[in-house]
Amino acid sequence: MSNKQKYQDIFIKSLSISNKKFDENLKYNEIPEWDSIGHMTLISGLEEVFSISIETDDIVDFSSYKKGIGILKKYNINL
């Protein structure tokens, strides 16, 4: 499975959304599922699957699906 597919799957699983509801334009707090609890579940999932530890500033800055791709590049995760 590609890193991009893993990334998408983490979003779907962590936020408990359907494949149909998933969109690459997802942004924090734009859907009810991506609230503060969903956000931390998402971060935890990313850390576990990619075996990384995301810094606090990056957790706060992780405001959209697309923004997350750039943040993960800092951790040598290419999507």
Buried (B, 14 or more C-beta within 10 A) or exposed (E): EEBEEBBBBBBBEBBEBEEEEBEEEBEBEEBEBBEEEBBEBBBEBBBEBBEBEBEEEBBEBBBBBEBBBEBBEEBEBEB
